[in-house]
Amino acid sequence: MKKTVLIRMIALVCMGVLFSGHGWAQQEDKSKRPSPPATAKGKIKDATITVDYSAPSVKGRKIWGGLVPYNELWRAGANEATIFSTDKDIEVEGKKLPAGKYSLFMLPTEKEWTVYFNSETGQWGDNRDGKANMDPKKVVLEVKVKPHEELRVQEKMVFEIADKPLDKGLELRWDKLRLFVSIK
């Protein structure tokens, strides 16, 4: 009888250790990822704009037309889909975007990019097949912008909210590329 109770207690302790270890594994420290989380936040007029993304690095790789292929939808970062939020209605490249939270995707080409604001949020940035995880039926706004080549390499991808007299908008810089999306 005592032996049965002892075996049950040992089994319960082992199960407790096993399940608690599983719980700890689920609470990953995202800052230790190769592409850690980052946030860009700023104001344009009365609107507070925030971009939550994961910031990959160049690490000697060919980025544009390589790691990020041309003519294929891209999650605009790494890991989870990049999130763009605004607390007020804004104009993006002259088109209205209602206040809200959107996943941000981009379709890069050598000469012009399409930027998509999608109402579905919270998803992983890519599907299991490696393609961007954007539902085209949930696109709220799409705009076209031209990329600009930079002289210096920006090692870690960065978004910024620019509120300069002539440049108000969302800026993406990575590798030798700068992409600017006008916001009013």
N, C-alpha and C positions, 0 to 999 in steps of 0.2 A: 504494500500500500504506500509506504513512504517512498519507495523507489519510483512508483508511478507519478506521485506528486512532484518529486524532484525532477524527473524527466520532462514533465509538462512545464515546470517553471523554467528550466533551461531552454526549452523550445520557445517559450514566450519571450524570454530575454533575447534570444537570437533573432526572432522575428522583429522585435522592437528595434534592435540595432540595424538590421537590414533595411527596414522601412524608414528609419530616421536618416540613414545615410542617403537613401533615395531622395528624401525631402531636401537635404542639404545640397545635393547635386542639382536640383531644380532651381535653386537660388543662385544662379551663376552671377559672378561679378562681371558685368558687361564692360567695365572699364579696362579689363584685361584682354579683351578681344583684339585680334590683329587690326580690326577696323572699329575703334571704340566709338561710343555715342558722343555726339556733339550737339550743341544748340546755338542757333543764331537768333537774336531777338533785337527788335528795334521798333521805332515809331516812324510812320510816314503820315504826316498830318495828324489826325486824331486816332488813326488805326495802330494798334499794337500787333505786330507781325512776328510770328515765331516759326522757325524751321527746326524740327528735330530729325536728326539723320545720323547715320554711322559713317565715319570718315576714313575711307581707305587711303593707302599711301602708294606712291609710284613704285618704289622699291626696284628701280631699274627696268621696269616693264614698259612696253609700248602700250599706252593707254587708249588713245583715240584711234579707232580702226584696228585695235588689237584686243586688249582686255575688254574694252567697251566697243563692240563692233558698230560700224556705221550701218544705217538703215535697219537697225533692230531696236525695239523698245528697251529702255534702260530704267532701272528703279531709282536713279539719281542718288546713288550712294551704295551702301552695302547692308547686309543683314535685313532687318525689317524695312518695310517701305518707308521712304522719307515722308514726313508729315509737315504740311504747310498750314498754319492757322492764322486767321485774322479775326479780330473782335468787332470790326466794322466793315461795311461794304466798301470795296475798293475797285479801282479800274486797273486792269493788267493789260498792258499794251493797248490801251484804249477800249478794252472790253470789260463789262461789269462782272465782278465776282462777289457773290453775297458773302457776308460774314459767315464763318464756319471753319471746319477742319477738313482738310483734303489730303489724300496721298498725292505725291508729286512724282510724275514720270516724265521721261524725255525721250525723244526720238532724234538721235544725232545723225547728221549727214556732214559731209565736208564743208558745205556752203551755208546750210540753214538747219536750224533745229526746231522741232515742235515740242512745246512744253504743255503737259496735260495736268489739269487739276481734277482729281477723281474723288467722288463722294464716299467711296469705300475706304475705310481706314482700319488699321490694326493687323493687316495681313503681312506675312513674310514677303519680302520684295520680289523673290523669284519663285516660280513653280518648281516642282520636282524635275521638270525637263530642262531647267536652267533659263527658261524664258521669263520675262517680266510678268509679274502677277497683277495685271491691271484688267479689270472688267471694262471693256470699251463702252458698254451700255451705261456706265456710271460716270462718264466724263462730263463734267459740268462746264469746263472751259478749256479750250486749246488755243495757244498763240504761237506764232512763228517769230523766231529771233535769229540773229546772225552771230556766230562765234567769232571771237577775236584772238589772234595769236599773241602770246606774251613772250618777252625775251627771257625772263627768268622762269625757272621751274618752281612750281608750288608743290612741294613733296606730299603734304597731306591735303586731301580735298577739303575745301572750306566754302561754306555759304556765308554771306553777309547781307544784312539789311542796310542798304546805302540810303542815307538821307542828306545828300549834298545838294546845293542849290540847283545844279543841272542834272544830277544823277540821283533819282529817287527810285529805288527798286530793289530787286533781288539779284545778287551777284553770286555766281559760282566760279571758283578758280581751282584748277587742278592741272597738274603737269604744266604745259605751256599754253593753256587755254583759259580764256575769260569769257563767260557768258553773262550777259546783262539783260534782265527782264524789267522793263519800266513799270512802275506802280505809282498811281496817283490816288 
